[in-house]
Amino acid sequence: MEWLITRTRIFVLHVQPVSQLQEEVEHWRTLCQEQESSPSETAAVVSSSKLEADNLRESHSALQEAQWTTDSLVPNCSQCHIAFSVSRR
């Protein structure tokens, strides 16, 4: 009977470190998964930001190239084709 008690104590002493090691392994596994997903998320944000910057750059350059045409040369709006008047222009 004493043999069984001794073996049980030894078993308990070994089980505790094993469970601690399992918890540590799980912690590191979770940390690795988070680290692996971070670069892909960052790449998606960078890609989206780059597209937005390109769109803004194109819009800005189009506005800079726009020129006001004198009233005598253009009788109608170039977008809606409605004639200009005193209140519209």
MDTraj code that builds the backbone (N, CA, C; nanometers):
import mdtraj as md
import numpy as np

residues = "MET GLU TRP LEU ILE THR ARG THR ARG ILE PHE VAL LEU HIS VAL GLN PRO VAL SER GLN LEU GLN GLU GLU VAL GLU HIS TRP ARG THR LEU CYS GLN GLU GLN GLU SER SER PRO SER GLU THR ALA ALA VAL VAL SER SER SER LYS LEU GLU ALA ASP ASN LEU ARG GLU SER HIS SER ALA LEU GLN GLU ALA GLN TRP THR THR ASP SER LEU VAL PRO ASN CYS SER GLN CYS HIS ILE ALA PHE SER VAL SER ARG ARG".split()
xyz = np.array([
    [0.0814, -0.1185, 0.0000],
    [0.0000, 0.0000, 0.0000],
    [0.0863, 0.1257, 0.0000],
    [0.1942, 0.1194, 0.0772],
    [0.2846, 0.2338, 0.0825],
    [0.3476, 0.2586, -0.0546],
    [0.3722, 0.1530, -0.1248],
    [0.4267, 0.1627, -0.2595],
    [0.3326, 0.2430, -0.3488],
    [0.2039, 0.2186, -0.3393],
    [0.1027, 0.2886, -0.4176],
    [0.0980, 0.4370, -0.3809],
    [0.1061, 0.4670, -0.2555],
    [0.1053, 0.6064, -0.2097],
    [0.2291, 0.6790, -0.2629],
    [0.3416, 0.6140, -0.2559],
    [0.4653, 0.6738, -0.3063],
    [0.4553, 0.7004, -0.4564],
    [0.4061, 0.6024, -0.5282],
    [0.3906, 0.6175, -0.6738],
    [0.2900, 0.7282, -0.7072],
    [0.1852, 0.7389, -0.6301],
    [0.0843, 0.8431, -0.6512],
    [0.1454, 0.9811, -0.6289],
    [0.2245, 0.9952, -0.5255],
    [0.2910, 1.1231, -0.4979],
    [0.3870, 1.1601, -0.6114],
    [0.4615, 1.0623, -0.6568],
    [0.5539, 1.0861, -0.7684],
    [0.4755, 1.1275, -0.8930],
    [0.3657, 1.0591, -0.9163],
    [0.2815, 1.0907, -1.0315],
    [0.2293, 1.2341, -1.0230],
    [0.1806, 1.2737, -0.9063],
    [0.1276, 1.4090, -0.8863],
    [0.2381, 1.5122, -0.9075],
    [0.3566, 1.4813, -0.8589],
    [0.4686, 1.5735, -0.8770],
    [0.5034, 1.5932, -1.0249],
    [0.4838, 1.4897, -1.1054],
    [0.5139, 1.4987, -1.2482],
    [0.3990, 1.5604, -1.3273],
    [0.2777, 1.5423, -1.2818],
    [0.1613, 1.5948, -1.3539],
    [0.1583, 1.7474, -1.3487],
    [0.1924, 1.8050, -1.2360],
    [0.1885, 1.9508, -1.2230],
    [0.2828, 2.0199, -1.3223],
    [0.4085, 1.9788, -1.3324],
    [0.4952, 2.0438, -1.4316],
    [0.4461, 2.0230, -1.5751],
    [0.3905, 1.9063, -1.6028],
    [0.3404, 1.8796, -1.7372],
    [0.2261, 1.9747, -1.7709],
    [0.1338, 1.9953, -1.6786],
    [0.0227, 2.0862, -1.7058],
    [0.0726, 2.2298, -1.7204],
    [0.1734, 2.2663, -1.6433],
    [0.2314, 2.4001, -1.6582],
    [0.2983, 2.4153, -1.7948],
    [0.3669, 2.3108, -1.8373],
    [0.4304, 2.3148, -1.9686],
    [0.3267, 2.3211, -2.0804],
    [0.2161, 2.2501, -2.0640],
    [0.1099, 2.2554, -2.1641],
    [0.0511, 2.3963, -2.1742],
    [0.0331, 2.4606, -2.0598],
    [-0.0168, 2.5985, -2.0603],
    [0.0826, 2.6914, -2.1296],
    [0.2102, 2.6706, -2.1027],
    [0.3127, 2.7540, -2.1653],
    [0.3169, 2.7312, -2.3164],
    [0.3054, 2.6069, -2.3583],
    [0.3024, 2.5756, -2.5014],
    [0.1829, 2.6444, -2.5675],
    [0.0683, 2.6387, -2.5033],
    [-0.0519, 2.7031, -2.5580],
    [-0.0336, 2.8544, -2.5668],
    [0.0286, 2.9125, -2.4657],
    [0.0569, 3.0568, -2.4677],
    [0.1439, 3.0932, -2.5878],
    [0.2522, 3.0182, -2.6081],
    [0.3424, 3.0480, -2.7191],
    [0.2770, 3.0212, -2.8540],
    [0.1938, 2.9198, -2.8614],
    [0.1225, 2.8899, -2.9856],
    [0.0303, 3.0072, -3.0229],
    [-0.0428, 3.0579, -2.9245],
    [-0.1317, 3.1718, -2.9478],
    [-0.0519, 3.2945, -2.9904],
    [0.0584, 3.3178, -2.9239],
    [0.1429, 3.4322, -2.9569],
    [0.1959, 3.4216, -3.1001],
    [0.2376, 3.3039, -3.1406],
    [0.2872, 3.2831, -3.2770],
    [0.1777, 3.3080, -3.3801],
    [0.0575, 3.2606, -3.3527],
    [-0.0537, 3.2825, -3.4449],
    [-0.0842, 3.4312, -3.4595],
    [-0.0801, 3.5041, -3.3488],
    [-0.1035, 3.6483, -3.3543],
    [0.0055, 3.7176, -3.4356],
    [0.1298, 3.6750, -3.4160],
    [0.2407, 3.7367, -3.4883],
    [0.2336, 3.7062, -3.6377],
    [0.1848, 3.5891, -3.6737],
    [0.1730, 3.5538, -3.8146],
    [0.0609, 3.6314, -3.8820],
    [-0.0467, 3.6589, -3.8094],
    [-0.1586, 3.7306, -3.8699],
    [-0.1322, 3.8804, -3.8782],
    [-0.0481, 3.9339, -3.7934],
    [-0.0201, 4.0779, -3.7928],
    [0.0378, 4.1287, -3.9252],
    [0.1370, 4.0648, -3.9841],
    [0.1897, 4.1162, -4.1116],
    [0.0857, 4.1169, -4.2236],
    [0.0018, 4.0152, -4.2310],
    [-0.0983, 4.0135, -4.3375],
    [-0.2023, 4.1226, -4.3173],
    [-0.2404, 4.1476, -4.1919],
    [-0.3344, 4.2563, -4.1651],
    [-0.2714, 4.3907, -4.1983],
    [-0.1461, 4.4077, -4.1631],
    [-0.0757, 4.5327, -4.1928],
    [-0.0630, 4.5522, -4.3436],
    [-0.0345, 4.4465, -4.4163],
    [-0.0234, 4.4557, -4.5620],
    [-0.1562, 4.4976, -4.6241],
    [-0.2662, 4.4467, -4.5724],
    [-0.3973, 4.4843, -4.6249],
    [-0.4254, 4.6320, -4.6006],
    [-0.3906, 4.6815, -4.4828],
    [-0.4118, 4.8231, -4.4511],
    [-0.3240, 4.9110, -4.5394],
    [-0.1992, 4.8718, -4.5584],
    [-0.1076, 4.9489, -4.6427],
    [-0.1579, 4.9520, -4.7866],
    [-0.2031, 4.8398, -4.8365],
    [-0.2548, 4.8332, -4.9727],
    [-0.3761, 4.9236, -4.9895],
    [-0.4666, 4.9186, -4.8944],
    [-0.5855, 5.0034, -4.8990],
    [-0.5477, 5.1509, -4.8930],
    [-0.4548, 5.1849, -4.8074],
    [-0.4105, 5.3241, -4.7950],
    [-0.3426, 5.3719, -4.9229],
    [-0.2666, 5.2843, -4.9853],
    [-0.1989, 5.3211, -5.1092],
    [-0.3006, 5.3478, -5.2196],
    [-0.4034, 5.2647, -5.2300],
    [-0.5080, 5.2878, -5.3294],
    [-0.5793, 5.4194, -5.3042],
    [-0.6090, 5.4470, -5.1788],
    [-0.6761, 5.5723, -5.1443],
    [-0.5874, 5.6920, -5.1788],
    [-0.4591, 5.6827, -5.1512],
    [-0.3658, 5.7913, -5.1834],
    [-0.3575, 5.8123, -5.3343],
    [-0.3551, 5.7043, -5.4113],
    [-0.3528, 5.7158, -5.5574],
    [-0.4788, 5.7849, -5.6088],
    [-0.5940, 5.7472, -5.5533],
    [-0.7197, 5.8108, -5.5943],
    [-0.7194, 5.9598, -5.5617],
    [-0.6710, 5.9948, -5.4436],
    [-0.6635, 6.1361, -5.4056],
    [-0.5660, 6.2124, -5.4949],
    [-0.4557, 6.1499, -5.5290],
    [-0.3570, 6.2136, -5.6165],
    [-0.4172, 6.2407, -5.7543],
    [-0.4913, 6.1439, -5.8083],
    [-0.5556, 6.1622, -5.9384],
    [-0.6597, 6.2735, -5.9331],
    [-0.7400, 6.2751, -5.8276],
    [-0.8414, 6.3796, -5.8127],
    [-0.7758, 6.5167, -5.8017],
    [-0.6696, 6.5238, -5.7266],
    [-0.6001, 6.6510, -5.7068],
    [-0.5383, 6.7006, -5.8377],
    [-0.4773, 6.6102, -5.9127],
    [-0.4148, 6.6517, -6.0388],
    [-0.5203, 6.6958, -6.1396],
    [-0.6372, 6.6317, -6.1396],
    [-0.7446, 6.6727, -6.2301],
    [-0.7933, 6.8127, -6.1952],
    [-0.8012, 6.8435, -6.0675],
    [-0.8441, 6.9771, -6.0259],
    [-0.7386, 7.0820, -6.0593],
    [-0.6133, 7.0472, -6.0502],
    [-0.5073, 7.1429, -6.0816],
    [-0.5020, 7.1736, -6.2309],
    [-0.5355, 7.0756, -6.3128],
    [-0.5317, 7.0940, -6.4576],
    [-0.6555, 7.1656, -6.5105],
    [-0.7597, 7.1738, -6.4324],
    [-0.8835, 7.2387, -6.4769],
    [-0.8603, 7.3881, -6.4971],
    [-0.9192, 7.4407, -6.6033],
    [-0.9064, 7.5831, -6.6329],
    [-1.0447, 7.6421, -6.6559],
    [-1.0613, 7.7631, -6.6121],
    [-1.1881, 7.8323, -6.6296],
    [-1.1919, 7.8897, -6.7703],
    [-1.2984, 7.8570, -6.8425],
    [-1.3152, 7.9073, -6.9781],
    [-1.4025, 8.0323, -6.9735],
    [-1.3707, 8.1268, -7.0552],
    [-1.4478, 8.2519, -7.0551],
    [-1.5911, 8.2269, -7.0994],
    [-1.6819, 8.3101, -7.0500],
    [-1.8250, 8.2941, -7.0776],
    [-1.8567, 8.3023, -7.2266],
    [-1.7854, 8.3830, -7.2993],
    [-1.8166, 8.4002, -7.4415],
    [-1.7820, 8.2765, -7.5242],
    [-1.6907, 8.1927, -7.4760],
    [-1.6506, 8.0731, -7.5513],
    [-1.7369, 7.9503, -7.5210],
    [-1.8009, 7.9480, -7.4056],
    [-1.8778, 7.8298, -7.3658],
    [-2.0195, 7.8723, -7.3273],
    [-2.1192, 7.8456, -7.4122],
    [-2.2562, 7.8871, -7.3805],
    [-2.3311, 7.7876, -7.2902],
    [-2.2867, 7.6618, -7.2861],
    [-2.3556, 7.5571, -7.2093],
    [-2.2593, 7.4876, -7.1130],
    [-2.3172, 7.4274, -7.0095],
    [-2.2397, 7.3465, -6.9156],
    [-2.1913, 7.2215, -6.9881],
    [-2.0647, 7.1868, -6.9707],
    [-2.0100, 7.0700, -7.0409],
    [-2.0581, 6.9376, -6.9816],
    [-2.1087, 6.9392, -6.8589],
    [-2.1567, 6.8151, -6.7974],
    [-2.3063, 6.7932, -6.8196],
    [-2.3872, 6.8965, -6.7925],
    [-2.5326, 6.8770, -6.8023],
    [-2.5918, 6.9411, -6.9275],
    [-2.5134, 7.0167, -7.0021],
    [-2.5530, 7.0794, -7.1284],
    [-2.6678, 7.1792, -7.1133],
    [-2.6843, 7.2375, -6.9967],
    [-2.7850, 7.3416, -6.9745],
    [-2.7194, 7.4762, -7.0030],
    [-2.7946, 7.5629, -7.0690],
    [-2.7405, 7.6943, -7.1054],
    [-2.7112, 7.7771, -6.9807],
    [-2.6035, 7.8539, -6.9878],
    [-2.5675, 7.9416, -6.8768],
    [-2.6596, 8.0624, -6.8750],
    [-2.6840, 8.1122, -6.7547],
    [-2.7656, 8.2327, -6.7381],
    [-2.7011, 8.3199, -6.6315],
    [-2.7736, 8.4218, -6.5888],
    [-2.7205, 8.5111, -6.4864],
    [-2.6988, 8.4352, -6.3552],
    [-2.7873, 8.3430, -6.3224],
    [-2.7763, 8.2697, -6.1956],
    [-2.6963, 8.1392, -6.2071],
    [-2.6725, 8.0917, -6.3269],
    [-2.6008, 7.9646, -6.3451],
    [-2.4694, 7.9883, -6.4180],
    [-2.3632, 7.9610, -6.3587],
    [-2.2283, 7.9609, -6.4154],
    [-2.1305, 7.9485, -6.3049],
])
top = md.Topology()
chain = top.add_chain()
for i, resn in enumerate(residues, 1):
    res = top.add_residue(resn, chain, resSeq=i)
    for name in ("N", "CA", "C"):
        top.add_atom(name, md.element.get_by_symbol(name[0]), res)
traj = md.Trajectory(xyz[None], top)
